[in-house]
Amino acid sequence: MAPPSGEEDLSVLLATMQPILDPTTYVFLNTKEPLPSLPLATLEPQLIVQEAEGITIVTTEALATSHGFKEHTFPCKKITLTIHSSLEAVGLIATITARLKDNGISTNVVSGYFHDHIYVPVNRAQGAMQVLGEFANAK
């Protein structure tokens, strides 16, 4: 039996998304090393994206530094929306990122199978949580 596909109703998603702030500081790094030669198990990547220019990895700041990646960028916090959103849901990310933009908060968003994850600058994480909390309070 296939797992449930997730919630698609935008009003339900916004009212019940229950954001959780991960206290860990993450960074984005880029390398041209091929995937088999990277220490992926010990880097514990949150995200890997292969692009023409190289491989982008999101990992903790501490792990990036301990693995010798001196050039990393965007120290950030990860906010997870705990509702199981459908990968076909329309408008959730657009609505959230527009509200965060209106509050001057930059975002990098990743959708996993079950949840959406928003990476925001470290110094804006509490503000982002406040903005996201306003959606639940609006119901």
N, CA, C and O atoms as CSV, one atom per row, in Angstrom:
chain,resi,resn,atom,element,x,y,z
A,1,MET,N,N,0.840,-1.184,0.000
A,1,MET,CA,C,0.000,0.000,0.000
A,1,MET,C,C,0.888,1.253,0.000
A,1,MET,O,O,1.823,1.365,0.793
A,2,ALA,N,N,0.584,2.171,-0.887
A,2,ALA,CA,C,1.364,3.406,-0.995
A,2,ALA,C,C,1.055,4.319,0.188
A,2,ALA,O,O,-0.078,4.350,0.667
A,3,PRO,N,N,2.063,5.067,0.665
A,3,PRO,CA,C,1.817,6.009,1.752
A,3,PRO,C,C,0.876,7.119,1.294
A,3,PRO,O,O,0.761,7.375,0.096
A,4,PRO,N,N,0.210,7.772,2.225
A,4,PRO,CA,C,-0.700,8.848,1.838
A,4,PRO,C,C,0.051,9.943,1.082
A,4,PRO,O,O,1.236,10.179,1.315
A,5,SER,N,N,-0.656,10.600,0.181
A,5,SER,CA,C,-0.012,11.583,-0.684
A,5,SER,C,C,0.172,12.939,-0.027
A,5,SER,O,O,0.891,13.775,-0.574
A,6,GLY,N,N,-0.434,13.196,1.104
A,6,GLY,CA,C,-0.267,14.465,1.786
A,6,GLY,C,C,-1.407,15.430,1.534
A,6,GLY,O,O,-2.243,15.230,0.653
A,7,GLU,N,N,-1.412,16.481,2.334
A,7,GLU,CA,C,-2.466,17.502,2.282
A,7,GLU,C,C,-2.245,18.418,1.088
A,7,GLU,O,O,-1.114,18.810,0.798
A,8,GLU,N,N,-3.336,18.760,0.393
A,8,GLU,CA,C,-3.264,19.661,-0.753
A,8,GLU,C,C,-4.009,20.967,-0.530
A,8,GLU,O,O,-3.744,21.946,-1.229
A,9,ASP,N,N,-4.928,21.012,0.418
A,9,ASP,CA,C,-5.754,22.199,0.644
A,9,ASP,C,C,-4.908,23.308,1.278
A,9,ASP,O,O,-4.396,23.146,2.385
A,10,LEU,N,N,-4.765,24.432,0.574
A,10,LEU,CA,C,-3.898,25.511,1.024
A,10,LEU,C,C,-4.315,26.061,2.382
A,10,LEU,O,O,-3.461,26.322,3.230
A,11,SER,N,N,-5.604,26.241,2.600
A,11,SER,CA,C,-6.037,26.807,3.885
A,11,SER,C,C,-5.710,25.869,5.042
A,11,SER,O,O,-5.343,26.330,6.123
A,12,VAL,N,N,-5.837,24.566,4.833
A,12,VAL,CA,C,-5.478,23.590,5.865
A,12,VAL,C,C,-3.967,23.599,6.074
A,12,VAL,O,O,-3.501,23.591,7.214
A,13,LEU,N,N,-3.209,23.616,5.001
A,13,LEU,CA,C,-1.750,23.633,5.102
A,13,LEU,C,C,-1.265,24.839,5.906
A,13,LEU,O,O,-0.432,24.694,6.800
A,14,LEU,N,N,-1.780,26.021,5.592
A,14,LEU,CA,C,-1.336,27.234,6.269
A,14,LEU,C,C,-1.737,27.247,7.746
A,14,LEU,O,O,-0.972,27.696,8.598
A,15,ALA,N,N,-2.927,26.757,8.038
A,15,ALA,CA,C,-3.422,26.806,9.415
A,15,ALA,C,C,-2.787,25.757,10.320
A,15,ALA,O,O,-2.767,25.920,11.540
A,16,THR,N,N,-2.266,24.676,9.730
A,16,THR,CA,C,-1.800,23.557,10.562
A,16,THR,C,C,-0.354,23.150,10.285
A,16,THR,O,O,0.041,22.040,10.643
A,17,MET,N,N,0.435,24.006,9.666
A,17,MET,CA,C,1.788,23.607,9.259
A,17,MET,C,C,2.758,23.421,10.421
A,17,MET,O,O,3.755,22.721,10.246
A,18,GLN,N,N,2.533,23.995,11.577
A,18,GLN,CA,C,3.338,23.828,12.780
A,18,GLN,C,C,4.847,23.852,12.507
A,18,GLN,O,O,5.496,22.806,12.529
A,19,PRO,N,N,5.405,25.040,12.250
A,19,PRO,CA,C,6.838,25.135,11.979
A,19,PRO,C,C,7.688,24.810,13.214
A,19,PRO,O,O,7.354,25.187,14.337
A,20,ILE,N,N,8.778,24.111,12.974
A,20,ILE,CA,C,9.737,23.783,14.040
A,20,ILE,C,C,11.102,24.318,13.614
A,20,ILE,O,O,11.571,24.054,12.507
A,21,LEU,N,N,11.729,25.075,14.514
A,21,LEU,CA,C,13.046,25.644,14.247
A,21,LEU,C,C,14.132,24.703,14.746
A,21,LEU,O,O,14.177,24.365,15.929
A,22,ASP,N,N,15.002,24.284,13.845
A,22,ASP,CA,C,16.153,23.453,14.193
A,22,ASP,C,C,17.230,24.392,14.747
A,22,ASP,O,O,17.584,25.364,14.080
A,23,PRO,N,N,17.759,24.131,15.944
A,23,PRO,CA,C,18.755,25.040,16.521
A,23,PRO,C,C,20.129,24.988,15.848
A,23,PRO,O,O,20.971,25.850,16.097
A,24,THR,N,N,20.356,23.999,15.011
A,24,THR,CA,C,21.649,23.827,14.339
A,24,THR,C,C,21.862,24.912,13.295
A,24,THR,O,O,20.911,25.341,12.642
A,25,THR,N,N,23.095,25.356,13.135
A,25,THR,CA,C,23.436,26.282,12.052
A,25,THR,C,C,23.945,25.466,10.873
A,25,THR,O,O,24.867,24.661,11.000
A,26,TYR,N,N,23.320,25.695,9.725
A,26,TYR,CA,C,23.678,25.015,8.486
A,26,TYR,C,C,24.376,25.997,7.553
A,26,TYR,O,O,24.255,27.211,7.715
A,27,VAL,N,N,25.101,25.467,6.583
A,27,VAL,CA,C,25.742,26.277,5.548
A,27,VAL,C,C,25.607,25.560,4.204
A,27,VAL,O,O,25.382,24.352,4.137
A,28,PHE,N,N,25.751,26.336,3.156
A,28,PHE,CA,C,25.778,25.813,1.798
A,28,PHE,C,C,27.230,25.811,1.357
A,28,PHE,O,O,27.933,26.806,1.534
A,29,LEU,N,N,27.682,24.715,0.789
A,29,LEU,CA,C,29.028,24.679,0.243
A,29,LEU,C,C,28.969,24.099,-1.158
A,29,LEU,O,O,28.011,23.421,-1.530
A,30,ASN,N,N,30.010,24.376,-1.925
A,30,ASN,CA,C,30.070,23.890,-3.294
A,30,ASN,C,C,31.425,23.245,-3.527
A,30,ASN,O,O,32.455,23.742,-3.073
A,31,THR,N,N,31.404,22.136,-4.239
A,31,THR,CA,C,32.648,21.444,-4.555
A,31,THR,C,C,32.562,20.870,-5.959
A,31,THR,O,O,31.474,20.586,-6.460
A,32,LYS,N,N,33.690,20.705,-6.575
A,32,LYS,CA,C,33.758,20.061,-7.886
A,32,LYS,C,C,34.170,18.600,-7.759
A,32,LYS,O,O,34.266,17.891,-8.761
A,33,GLU,N,N,34.413,18.147,-6.532
A,33,GLU,CA,C,34.775,16.740,-6.306
A,33,GLU,C,C,33.618,15.844,-6.741
A,33,GLU,O,O,32.461,16.188,-6.504
A,34,PRO,N,N,33.896,14.722,-7.358
A,34,PRO,CA,C,32.817,13.801,-7.734
A,34,PRO,C,C,32.185,13.179,-6.487
A,34,PRO,O,O,32.863,12.976,-5.480
A,35,LEU,N,N,30.915,12.884,-6.556
A,35,LEU,CA,C,30.190,12.337,-5.403
A,35,LEU,C,C,30.872,11.132,-4.758
A,35,LEU,O,O,30.942,11.083,-3.530
A,36,PRO,N,N,31.379,10.157,-5.518
A,36,PRO,CA,C,31.989,8.995,-4.849
A,36,PRO,C,C,33.202,9.341,-3.984
A,36,PRO,O,O,33.522,8.604,-3.051
A,37,SER,N,N,33.881,10.452,-4.283
A,37,SER,CA,C,35.073,10.777,-3.501
A,37,SER,C,C,34.765,11.670,-2.295
A,37,SER,O,O,35.652,11.928,-1.482
A,38,LEU,N,N,33.537,12.139,-2.171
A,38,LEU,CA,C,33.167,12.991,-1.033
A,38,LEU,C,C,32.849,12.146,0.200
A,38,LEU,O,O,32.316,11.044,0.074
A,39,PRO,N,N,33.174,12.655,1.387
A,39,PRO,CA,C,32.868,11.926,2.629
A,39,PRO,C,C,31.415,12.155,3.056
A,39,PRO,O,O,31.160,12.703,4.129
A,40,LEU,N,N,30.474,11.739,2.223
A,40,LEU,CA,C,29.069,12.073,2.454
A,40,LEU,C,C,28.528,11.540,3.776
A,40,LEU,O,O,27.744,12.217,4.441
A,41,ALA,N,N,28.939,10.338,4.163
A,41,ALA,CA,C,28.413,9.778,5.414
A,41,ALA,C,C,28.776,10.655,6.601
A,41,ALA,O,O,27.947,10.872,7.485
A,42,THR,N,N,29.997,11.160,6.634
A,42,THR,CA,C,30.410,11.967,7.779
A,42,THR,C,C,30.036,13.440,7.614
A,42,THR,O,O,30.018,14.176,8.600
A,43,LEU,N,N,29.741,13.882,6.406
A,43,LEU,CA,C,29.249,15.250,6.208
A,43,LEU,C,C,27.774,15.376,6.586
A,43,LEU,O,O,27.281,16.481,6.813
A,44,GLU,N,N,27.076,14.254,6.652
A,44,GLU,CA,C,25.654,14.216,7.009
A,44,GLU,C,C,24.853,15.284,6.258
A,44,GLU,O,O,24.205,16.118,6.891
A,45,PRO,N,N,24.884,15.272,4.923
A,45,PRO,CA,C,24.219,16.330,4.161
A,45,PRO,C,C,22.708,16.339,4.369
A,45,PRO,O,O,22.059,15.294,4.408
A,46,GLN,N,N,22.177,17.530,4.498
A,46,GLN,CA,C,20.733,17.733,4.537
A,46,GLN,C,C,20.182,17.760,3.116
A,46,GLN,O,O,19.021,17.434,2.869
A,47,LEU,N,N,21.054,18.161,2.186
A,47,LEU,CA,C,20.648,18.341,0.804
A,47,LEU,C,C,21.877,18.219,-0.089
A,47,LEU,O,O,22.957,18.695,0.259
A,48,ILE,N,N,21.706,17.579,-1.236
A,48,ILE,CA,C,22.748,17.500,-2.261
A,48,ILE,C,C,22.102,17.861,-3.592
A,48,ILE,O,O,21.094,17.274,-3.985
A,49,VAL,N,N,22.694,18.832,-4.281
A,49,VAL,CA,C,22.193,19.225,-5.598
A,49,VAL,C,C,23.371,19.225,-6.561
A,49,VAL,O,O,24.365,19.918,-6.343
A,50,GLN,N,N,23.253,18.450,-7.616
A,50,GLN,CA,C,24.311,18.403,-8.621
A,50,GLN,C,C,23.969,19.392,-9.720
A,50,GLN,O,O,22.899,19.331,-10.325
A,51,GLU,N,N,24.913,20.319,-9.970
A,51,GLU,CA,C,24.744,21.338,-10.996
A,51,GLU,C,C,25.935,21.282,-11.945
A,51,GLU,O,O,26.938,20.633,-11.646
A,52,ALA,N,N,25.832,21.952,-13.073
A,52,ALA,CA,C,26.925,21.954,-14.044
A,52,ALA,C,C,28.215,22.517,-13.434
A,52,ALA,O,O,29.312,22.079,-13.780
A,53,GLU,N,N,28.078,23.484,-12.530
A,53,GLU,CA,C,29.249,24.137,-11.948
A,53,GLU,C,C,29.866,23.365,-10.783
A,53,GLU,O,O,30.981,23.675,-10.363
A,54,GLY,N,N,29.170,22.383,-10.264
A,54,GLY,CA,C,29.658,21.616,-9.126
A,54,GLY,C,C,28.509,21.053,-8.314
A,54,GLY,O,O,27.353,21.085,-8.734
A,55,ILE,N,N,28.845,20.541,-7.151
A,55,ILE,CA,C,27.852,19.931,-6.275
A,55,ILE,C,C,27.623,20.844,-5.080
A,55,ILE,O,O,28.569,21.226,-4.392
A,56,THR,N,N,26.364,21.191,-4.835
A,56,THR,CA,C,25.991,21.977,-3.670
A,56,THR,C,C,25.590,21.014,-2.566
A,56,THR,O,O,24.811,20.085,-2.781
A,57,ILE,N,N,26.134,21.253,-1.383
A,57,ILE,CA,C,25.808,20.435,-0.218
A,57,ILE,C,C,25.394,21.360,0.909
A,57,ILE,O,O,26.057,22.362,1.176
A,58,VAL,N,N,24.302,21.024,1.567
A,58,VAL,CA,C,23.906,21.724,2.789
A,58,VAL,C,C,24.211,20.784,3.941
A,58,VAL,O,O,23.718,19.658,3.999
A,59,THR,N,N,25.035,21.274,4.853
A,59,THR,CA,C,25.429,20.499,6.022
A,59,THR,C,C,25.592,21.455,7.193
A,59,THR,O,O,25.427,22.664,7.031
A,60,THR,N,N,25.911,20.937,8.356
A,60,THR,CA,C,26.099,21.823,9.494
A,60,THR,C,C,27.385,22.624,9.314
A,60,THR,O,O,28.332,22.177,8.666
A,61,GLU,N,N,27.393,23.796,9.891
A,61,GLU,CA,C,28.590,24.637,9.828
A,61,GLU,C,C,29.774,23.920,10.469
A,61,GLU,O,O,30.895,23.992,9.966
A,62,ALA,N,N,29.526,23.234,11.572
A,62,ALA,CA,C,30.594,22.525,12.276
A,62,ALA,C,C,31.183,21.413,11.408
A,62,ALA,O,O,32.404,21.266,11.350
A,63,LEU,N,N,30.346,20.632,10.736
A,63,LEU,CA,C,30.849,19.551,9.887
A,63,LEU,C,C,31.581,20.092,8.657
A,63,LEU,O,O,32.601,19.539,8.248
A,64,ALA,N,N,31.063,21.169,8.071
A,64,ALA,CA,C,31.745,21.763,6.909
A,64,ALA,C,C,33.152,22.203,7.306
A,64,ALA,O,O,34.116,21.946,6.585
A,65,THR,N,N,33.261,22.858,8.441
A,65,THR,CA,C,34.554,23.339,8.914
A,65,THR,C,C,35.484,22.182,9.261
A,65,THR,O,O,36.660,22.194,8.898
A,66,SER,N,N,34.954,21.179,9.966
A,66,SER,CA,C,35.807,20.053,10.374
A,66,SER,C,C,36.280,19.220,9.191
A,66,SER,O,O,37.277,18.505,9.298
A,67,HIS,N,N,35.573,19.303,8.056
A,67,HIS,CA,C,35.976,18.581,6.849
A,67,HIS,C,C,36.834,19.442,5.932
A,67,HIS,O,O,37.141,19.040,4.810
A,68,GLY,N,N,37.219,20.614,6.399
A,68,GLY,CA,C,38.128,21.450,5.630
A,68,GLY,C,C,37.488,22.330,4.580
A,68,GLY,O,O,38.193,22.924,3.764
A,69,PHE,N,N,36.155,22.431,4.580
A,69,PHE,CA,C,35.493,23.314,3.617
A,69,PHE,C,C,35.498,24.727,4.196
A,69,PHE,O,O,34.591,25.116,4.931
A,70,LYS,N,N,36.537,25.484,3.849
A,70,LYS,CA,C,36.694,26.838,4.387
A,70,LYS,C,C,35.762,27.824,3.693
A,70,LYS,O,O,35.370,28.839,4.269
A,71,GLU,N,N,35.420,27.512,2.461
A,71,GLU,CA,C,34.541,28.402,1.708
A,71,GLU,C,C,33.132,27.839,1.687
A,71,GLU,O,O,32.775,27.016,0.844
A,72,HIS,N,N,32.348,28.306,2.636
A,72,HIS,CA,C,30.925,27.985,2.636
A,72,HIS,C,C,30.167,29.277,2.837
A,72,HIS,O,O,30.751,30.296,3.205
A,73,THR,N,N,28.880,29.240,2.598
A,73,THR,CA,C,28.106,30.471,2.604
A,73,THR,C,C,26.732,30.259,3.229
A,73,THR,O,O,26.309,29.130,3.477
A,74,PHE,N,N,26.060,31.351,3.472
A,74,PHE,CA,C,24.686,31.399,3.962
A,74,PHE,C,C,24.493,30.630,5.280
A,74,PHE,O,O,23.761,29.640,5.308
A,75,PRO,N,N,25.137,31.072,6.365
A,75,PRO,CA,C,24.842,30.462,7.662
A,75,PRO,C,C,23.339,30.616,7.932
A,75,PRO,O,O,22.813,31.729,7.920
A,76,CYS,N,N,22.670,29.519,8.170
A,76,CYS,CA,C,21.213,29.563,8.238
A,76,CYS,C,C,20.662,28.564,9.245
A,76,CYS,O,O,21.363,27.675,9.728
A,77,LYS,N,N,19.390,28.743,9.539
A,77,LYS,CA,C,18.641,27.810,10.373
A,77,LYS,C,C,17.591,27.158,9.484
A,77,LYS,O,O,17.106,27.758,8.524
A,78,LYS,N,N,17.251,25.927,9.819
A,78,LYS,CA,C,16.239,25.190,9.061
A,78,LYS,C,C,14.929,25.189,9.844
A,78,LYS,O,O,14.886,24.832,11.021
A,79,ILE,N,N,13.876,25.594,9.164
A,79,ILE,CA,C,12.529,25.532,9.726
A,79,ILE,C,C,11.782,24.451,8.956
A,79,ILE,O,O,11.687,24.498,7.730
A,80,THR,N,N,11.254,23.478,9.690
A,80,THR,CA,C,10.494,22.400,9.066
A,80,THR,C,C,9.014,22.622,9.313
A,80,THR,O,O,8.593,22.857,10.446
A,81,LEU,N,N,8.230,22.548,8.251
A,81,LEU,CA,C,6.773,22.609,8.377
A,81,LEU,C,C,6.305,21.178,8.598
A,81,LEU,O,O,6.415,20.343,7.701
A,82,THR,N,N,5.788,20.893,9.778
A,82,THR,CA,C,5.563,19.497,10.157
A,82,THR,C,C,4.343,18.851,9.523
A,82,THR,O,O,4.173,17.637,9.638
A,83,ILE,N,N,3.498,19.610,8.865
A,83,ILE,CA,C,2.358,18.983,8.191
A,83,ILE,C,C,2.860,18.210,6.968
A,83,ILE,O,O,3.776,18.654,6.276
A,84,HIS,N,N,2.250,17.055,6.713
A,84,HIS,CA,C,2.602,16.269,5.519
A,84,HIS,C,C,1.923,16.918,4.323
A,84,HIS,O,O,0.751,16.668,4.042
A,85,SER,N,N,2.680,17.756,3.625
A,85,SER,CA,C,2.151,18.452,2.458
A,85,SER,C,C,2.369,17.597,1.218
A,85,SER,O,O,3.393,16.929,1.072
A,86,SER,N,N,1.388,17.635,0.336
A,86,SER,CA,C,1.510,16.918,-0.934
A,86,SER,C,C,2.542,17.617,-1.806
A,86,SER,O,O,2.653,18.843,-1.792
A,87,LEU,N,N,3.290,16.835,-2.560
A,87,LEU,CA,C,4.220,17.420,-3.519
A,87,LEU,C,C,3.474,18.159,-4.634
A,87,LEU,O,O,4.074,18.926,-5.386
A,88,GLU,N,N,2.170,17.924,-4.734
A,88,GLU,CA,C,1.354,18.594,-5.741
A,88,GLU,C,C,0.524,19.737,-5.170
A,88,GLU,O,O,-0.292,20.318,-5.885
A,89,ALA,N,N,0.715,20.067,-3.909
A,89,ALA,CA,C,-0.014,21.185,-3.297
A,89,ALA,C,C,0.351,22.475,-4.021
A,89,ALA,O,O,1.510,22.691,-4.377
A,90,VAL,N,N,-0.628,23.312,-4.230
A,90,VAL,CA,C,-0.425,24.554,-4.967
A,90,VAL,C,C,-0.517,25.745,-4.015
A,90,VAL,O,O,-1.510,25.913,-3.308
A,91,GLY,N,N,0.528,26.563,-4.007
A,91,GLY,CA,C,0.470,27.838,-3.315
A,91,GLY,C,C,1.107,27.923,-1.946
A,91,GLY,O,O,1.314,29.029,-1.448
A,92,LEU,N,N,1.430,26.803,-1.313
A,92,LEU,CA,C,1.984,26.854,0.036
A,92,LEU,C,C,3.305,27.623,0.062
A,92,LEU,O,O,3.445,28.595,0.804
A,93,ILE,N,N,4.250,27.196,-0.728
A,93,ILE,CA,C,5.571,27.828,-0.715
A,93,ILE,C,C,5.474,29.266,-1.211
A,93,ILE,O,O,6.129,30.150,-0.658
A,94,ALA,N,N,4.676,29.516,-2.233
A,94,ALA,CA,C,4.524,30.879,-2.754
A,94,ALA,C,C,3.955,31.809,-1.684
A,94,ALA,O,O,4.420,32.939,-1.535
A,95,THR,N,N,2.965,31.345,-0.950
A,95,THR,CA,C,2.337,32.164,0.092
A,95,THR,C,C,3.311,32.447,1.228
A,95,THR,O,O,3.428,33.583,1.688
A,96,ILE,N,N,3.999,31.422,1.672
A,96,ILE,CA,C,4.940,31.569,2.785
A,96,ILE,C,C,6.114,32.471,2.395
A,96,ILE,O,O,6.461,33.392,3.135
A,97,THR,N,N,6.717,32.212,1.248
A,97,THR,CA,C,7.894,32.995,0.868
A,97,THR,C,C,7.525,34.449,0.569
A,97,THR,O,O,8.334,35.348,0.795
A,98,ALA,N,N,6.317,34.686,0.067
A,98,ALA,CA,C,5.882,36.069,-0.168
A,98,ALA,C,C,5.771,36.813,1.163
A,98,ALA,O,O,6.204,37.961,1.266
A,99,ARG,N,N,5.203,36.177,2.169
A,99,ARG,CA,C,5.066,36.825,3.487
A,99,ARG,C,C,6.435,37.049,4.114
A,99,ARG,O,O,6.678,38.102,4.704
A,100,LEU,N,N,7.327,36.079,3.995
A,100,LEU,CA,C,8.681,36.254,4.527
A,100,LEU,C,C,9.407,37.363,3.776
A,100,LEU,O,O,10.116,38.163,4.387
A,101,LYS,N,N,9.235,37.418,2.452
A,101,LYS,CA,C,9.840,38.486,1.643
A,101,LYS,C,C,9.339,39.846,2.114
A,101,LYS,O,O,10.121,40.788,2.241
A,102,ASP,N,N,8.042,39.950,2.373
A,102,ASP,CA,C,7.465,41.211,2.836
A,102,ASP,C,C,8.068,41.655,4.174
A,102,ASP,O,O,8.014,42.835,4.521
A,103,ASN,N,N,8.633,40.720,4.909
A,103,ASN,CA,C,9.286,41.018,6.178
A,103,ASN,C,C,10.808,41.059,6.044
A,103,ASN,O,O,11.522,41.076,7.047
A,104,GLY,N,N,11.303,41.074,4.805
A,104,GLY,CA,C,12.735,41.200,4.547
A,104,GLY,C,C,13.549,39.969,4.900
A,104,GLY,O,O,14.735,40.076,5.211
A,105,ILE,N,N,12.918,38.790,4.855
A,105,ILE,CA,C,13.598,37.546,5.224
A,105,ILE,C,C,13.825,36.707,3.969
A,105,ILE,O,O,12.871,36.294,3.308
A,106,SER,N,N,15.093,36.457,3.645
A,106,SER,CA,C,15.396,35.618,2.484
A,106,SER,C,C,15.176,34.150,2.837
A,106,SER,O,O,15.261,33.757,4.001
A,107,THR,N,N,14.892,33.353,1.816
A,107,THR,CA,C,14.603,31.944,2.044
A,107,THR,C,C,15.234,31.076,0.966
A,107,THR,O,O,15.403,31.499,-0.177
A,108,ASN,N,N,15.572,29.871,1.351
A,108,ASN,CA,C,15.921,28.795,0.432
A,108,ASN,C,C,15.041,27.633,0.870
A,108,ASN,O,O,15.151,27.155,1.999
A,109,VAL,N,N,14.171,27.182,-0.021
A,109,VAL,CA,C,13.145,26.200,0.333
A,109,VAL,C,C,13.415,24.876,-0.364
A,109,VAL,O,O,13.775,24.833,-1.540
A,110,VAL,N,N,13.233,23.801,0.387
A,110,VAL,CA,C,13.367,22.451,-0.142
A,110,VAL,C,C,12.112,21.675,0.248
A,110,VAL,O,O,11.686,21.714,1.402
A,111,SER,N,N,11.530,20.980,-0.703
A,111,SER,CA,C,10.386,20.128,-0.405
A,111,SER,C,C,10.837,18.684,-0.386
A,111,SER,O,O,11.353,18.168,-1.378
A,112,GLY,N,N,10.640,18.036,0.750
A,112,GLY,CA,C,10.882,16.617,0.865
A,112,GLY,C,C,9.592,15.870,0.597
A,112,GLY,O,O,8.559,16.486,0.334
A,113,TYR,N,N,9.641,14.565,0.661
A,113,TYR,CA,C,8.448,13.757,0.396
A,113,TYR,C,C,7.330,14.089,1.383
A,113,TYR,O,O,6.166,14.177,0.993
A,114,PHE,N,N,7.675,14.273,2.649
A,114,PHE,CA,C,6.662,14.505,3.670
A,114,PHE,C,C,6.513,15.963,4.083
A,114,PHE,O,O,5.405,16.409,4.380
A,115,HIS,N,N,7.612,16.713,4.106
A,115,HIS,CA,C,7.570,18.065,4.664
A,115,HIS,C,C,8.343,19.049,3.795
A,115,HIS,O,O,9.159,18.676,2.953
A,116,ASP,N,N,8.047,20.324,4.040
A,116,ASP,CA,C,8.794,21.413,3.406
A,116,ASP,C,C,9.751,21.980,4.444
A,116,ASP,O,O,9.429,22.051,5.630
A,117,HIS,N,N,10.935,22.383,3.983
A,117,HIS,CA,C,11.980,22.897,4.866
A,117,HIS,C,C,12.421,24.250,4.326
A,117,HIS,O,O,12.690,24.396,3.133
A,118,ILE,N,N,12.493,25.226,5.203
A,118,ILE,CA,C,12.844,26.583,4.813
A,118,ILE,C,C,14.140,26.956,5.522
A,118,ILE,O,O,14.210,26.939,6.751
A,119,TYR,N,N,15.158,27.291,4.748
A,119,TYR,CA,C,16.428,27.742,5.306
A,119,TYR,C,C,16.413,29.270,5.290
A,119,TYR,O,O,16.229,29.888,4.241
A,120,VAL,N,N,16.609,29.872,6.465
A,120,VAL,CA,C,16.582,31.330,6.612
A,120,VAL,C,C,17.877,31.784,7.292
A,120,VAL,O,O,18.493,31.007,8.022
A,121,PRO,N,N,18.300,33.042,7.059
A,121,PRO,CA,C,19.514,33.521,7.713
A,121,PRO,C,C,19.433,33.357,9.233
A,121,PRO,O,O,18.371,33.535,9.829
A,122,VAL,N,N,20.553,33.019,9.843
A,122,VAL,CA,C,20.612,32.782,11.283
A,122,VAL,C,C,19.961,33.922,12.062
A,122,VAL,O,O,19.153,33.688,12.961
A,123,ASN,N,N,20.317,35.150,11.711
A,123,ASN,CA,C,19.829,36.290,12.487
A,123,ASN,C,C,18.373,36.653,12.207
A,123,ASN,O,O,17.846,37.579,12.823
A,124,ARG,N,N,17.722,35.953,11.304
A,124,ARG,CA,C,16.307,36.203,10.991
A,124,ARG,C,C,15.407,35.024,11.350
A,124,ARG,O,O,14.211,35.052,11.060
A,125,ALA,N,N,15.960,33.998,11.972
A,125,ALA,CA,C,15.204,32.775,12.251
A,125,ALA,C,C,14.013,33.019,13.183
A,125,ALA,O,O,12.912,32.535,12.924
A,126,GLN,N,N,14.232,33.763,14.255
A,126,GLN,CA,C,13.123,34.020,15.187
A,126,GLN,C,C,12.026,34.849,14.518
A,126,GLN,O,O,10.839,34.607,14.736
A,127,GLY,N,N,12.425,35.823,13.708
A,127,GLY,CA,C,11.440,36.611,12.965
A,127,GLY,C,C,10.653,35.759,11.994
A,127,GLY,O,O,9.446,35.940,11.834
A,128,ALA,N,N,11.341,34.823,11.339
A,128,ALA,CA,C,10.657,33.916,10.409
A,128,ALA,C,C,9.654,33.044,11.154
A,128,ALA,O,O,8.545,32.814,10.671
A,129,MET,N,N,10.041,32.563,12.323
A,129,MET,CA,C,9.113,31.746,13.117
A,129,MET,C,C,7.879,32.552,13.515
A,129,MET,O,O,6.767,32.026,13.521
A,130,GLN,N,N,8.074,33.815,13.842
A,130,GLN,CA,C,6.945,34.675,14.208
A,130,GLN,C,C,6.006,34.854,13.015
A,130,GLN,O,O,4.788,34.740,13.153
A,131,VAL,N,N,6.583,35.135,11.841
A,131,VAL,CA,C,5.777,35.312,10.634
A,131,VAL,C,C,5.007,34.035,10.325
A,131,VAL,O,O,3.813,34.091,10.031
A,132,LEU,N,N,5.675,32.884,10.386
A,132,LEU,CA,C,4.998,31.615,10.093
A,132,LEU,C,C,3.910,31.314,11.113
A,132,LEU,O,O,2.867,30.757,10.770
A,133,GLY,N,N,4.151,31.680,12.359
A,133,GLY,CA,C,3.155,31.456,13.403
A,133,GLY,C,C,1.878,32.268,13.165
A,133,GLY,O,O,0.796,31.873,13.601
A,134,GLU,N,N,2.005,33.385,12.483
A,134,GLU,CA,C,0.838,34.218,12.187
A,134,GLU,C,C,-0.168,33.497,11.303
A,134,GLU,O,O,-1.363,33.782,11.386
A,135,PHE,N,N,0.272,32.583,10.469
A,135,PHE,CA,C,-0.654,31.826,9.618
A,135,PHE,C,C,-1.588,30.969,10.471
A,135,PHE,O,O,-2.793,30.927,10.220
A,136,ALA,N,N,-1.047,30.295,11.467
A,136,ALA,CA,C,-1.871,29.449,12.338
A,136,ALA,C,C,-2.808,30.293,13.177
A,136,ALA,O,O,-3.937,29.880,13.444
A,137,ASN,N,N,-2.363,31.471,13.597
A,137,ASN,CA,C,-3.202,32.350,14.412
A,137,ASN,C,C,-4.311,32.993,13.621
A,137,ASN,O,O,-5.253,33.528,14.207
A,138,ALA,N,N,-4.227,32.956,12.284
A,138,ALA,CA,C,-5.225,33.590,11.435
A,138,ALA,C,C,-6.459,32.731,11.202
A,138,ALA,O,O,-7.438,33.198,10.619
A,139,LYS,N,N,-6.423,31.464,11.657
A,139,LYS,CA,C,-7.560,30.571,11.358
A,139,LYS,C,C,-8.790,30.904,12.139
A,139,LYS,O,O,-9.815,30.240,11.989
